Amino acid sequence: MSSYFDEHDCEPTDPDEQSLMQGLDVDFGALEISEWDQRLPPPAAKDAVQRLSLCVVSPQQADKGLKCPVCLLEFEEQETVREMPCKHLFHSSCILPWLGKTNSCPVCRLELPTDNPDYEQFKKDK
């Protein structure tokens, strides 16, 4: 049986070169990862959550079997739901806890403002 290096017509990497290449990987890796890339976004701003529209589910929406994307239950006719700026609809009991943990729509990831000035500056600089 021939060796890997014979089969692939290559030479083993010199140990000194290998440690240099690994060092480059570490250095370049550090440049690409920012502090916010390693953390989840903060919760949505309380005033942004309070400003979410309240809508009443129409008979047409109920007949189509429109569902809450979080709990997957169908909305009932005349049920009051929350509408995100992206127009996705949710039960209040589903979207409010979600926005208490992160600032984005669970469907399309549209971000609401946060109360975290550092994160808001990061978004502007991005």
C-alpha positions in Angstrom: 0.0 0.0 0.0 1.4 3.4 -1.0 1.6 6.3 1.4 -0.8 9.3 1.3 2.0 11.5 0.1 2.9 9.2 -2.8 -0.8 8.9 -3.8 -1.3 12.6 -3.9 2.2 13.5 -5.2 3.0 15.9 -2.3 5.5 16.3 0.5 4.8 16.4 4.2 4.6 19.9 5.6 7.8 21.1 7.3 7.0 21.4 11.1 8.4 25.0 11.2 6.2 26.0 8.2 3.2 24.3 9.8 3.5 26.3 13.1 3.8 29.5 11.1 0.7 28.7 9.1 -1.2 27.9 12.3 -0.1 31.3 13.7 -1.4 33.1 10.7 -4.8 31.3 11.1 -5.0 32.5 14.7 -4.0 36.1 13.8 -6.4 36.4 10.9 -9.2 34.7 12.9 -8.9 37.4 15.6 -9.4 40.2 13.1 -12.6 38.7 11.7 -14.4 38.2 15.0 -15.8 41.3 16.8 -17.2 41.3 20.2 -20.8 41.5 19.0 -20.3 38.7 16.5 -19.8 36.4 19.5 -23.0 37.4 21.4 -26.7 37.4 20.8 -28.3 40.7 20.1 -29.8 42.4 23.2 -33.6 42.6 23.9 -35.7 45.0 21.9 -36.2 48.5 23.4 -39.2 48.6 25.7 -40.7 51.6 23.9 -40.3 49.9 20.5 -42.2 46.9 21.9 -45.0 49.0 23.4 -45.4 50.8 20.0 -46.1 47.5 18.1 -49.5 47.7 16.5 -52.4 45.7 17.8 -54.5 44.2 15.0 -57.7 42.2 14.9 -57.6 39.0 12.8 -60.1 39.4 9.9 -62.5 36.6 8.8 -60.4 36.3 5.6 -57.2 35.8 7.6 -58.8 33.3 9.9 -60.3 31.4 6.9 -56.8 31.1 5.3 -55.6 29.4 8.4 -53.0 32.1 9.2 -50.8 30.9 12.1 -48.6 32.4 14.7 -45.0 31.6 13.6 -43.9 31.1 17.2 -46.5 28.6 18.6 -47.9 27.5 15.2 -51.5 27.8 16.4 -54.1 29.3 14.0 -55.3 32.7 14.7 -59.0 32.9 15.6 -61.4 35.4 13.9 -61.5 38.7 15.8 -58.5 37.7 17.9 -56.2 40.6 18.8 -52.6 40.0 17.7 -49.3 42.0 17.6 -48.0 43.2 14.2 -44.2 43.8 13.8 -43.0 46.6 11.5 -42.3 43.8 8.9 -46.0 43.0 8.9 -45.6 39.5 10.6 -48.4 38.8 13.1 -47.9 37.1 16.5 -49.9 36.3 19.6 -48.8 38.8 22.3 -48.0 36.0 24.6 -45.6 34.6 22.0 -43.8 37.7 20.7 -43.4 39.7 23.9 -41.2 37.1 25.7 -39.3 36.7 22.4 -38.5 40.4 22.2 -37.6 40.4 25.9 -34.6 38.2 24.8 -33.7 39.4 21.3 -34.6 42.4 19.2 -35.5 40.7 15.9 -38.5 39.2 14.2 -38.5 35.4 14.5 -39.5 35.1 10.8 -37.4 37.6 8.9 -34.9 38.8 11.5 -35.9 42.5 11.0 -34.3 44.2 14.0 -36.1 46.6 16.4 -34.1 49.2 18.2 -32.6 48.3 21.5 -31.9 50.2 24.7 -28.2 49.2 24.4 -26.2 52.2 23.0 -23.1 50.0 22.3 -25.1 47.6 20.2 -26.8 50.5 18.4 -23.4 52.0 17.6 -22.2 48.6 16.4 -25.1 48.4 13.9 -24.4 51.9 12.6 -20.7 51.1 12.1 -21.4 47.7 10.5 
